[in-house]
Amino acid sequence: MTSHGPSRIDLLRIRVKRALGLSVILCDSCKWNWRSACHRRERPHATWCPDYSKKGS
């Protein structure tokens, strides 16, 4: 959809992860998780991010 917010599928994934007790914080596993690389105001507690890319990918 758009990069302005999470899609319905993303919201459903977040809800399921919370229900299962899994971590929904993306910043811990993001390859952009350092100060000089990520300037988003949601950092370090983002549950959705258009720039998210898993470490090692």
N, C-alpha and C positions, 0 to 999 in steps of 0.2 A: 504494500500500500504506500504510505508516505513515511518519511523519516521524522515526522512530527510527534509520533507516539507509537506505542506498541499496537500490533494488530490484535484481533480477537484470539487468534491462535497463540500469540505470545502471552497474552493475559491468561489464557487457559493453562499454558505450560507453567507459568509462575504460580498459579493457584494449586496445581497438582503437586509441584515441588514443595510448596509450603505444607500441604496436607500430608506429604510423605516425610516431612521433617528434613528435607534436603536444603542445602544452601541456595538461596535465590540471589545472592550478591554476586554480580558478574566481575567486579573489579579484581577480586582475588585470583581469577583465572584468565584475565585478559592480558594480551601481549603488550598493550599500551599502558600498563599499570606502573607508571612512574611520573613524577611531577612535571618534568619537562616535555613529556609526550602527550599527556591528557590534560586538557584545560576545561573539561566539562564541570559544571557546578554540582552535578550529581555525584561525582567522584568523592570518596571511595565507597559509597553505598548504593550504587546504581543497580536497579533490578532489570532495567532495559536500557540499551544503548545502541544507536545506529552504527557506531564505529566498532562495536565489540568484535574481537577476533580471538579465539582461544590460543593460549600460549602453545608454542610448538607447531602451529599450523602455518 
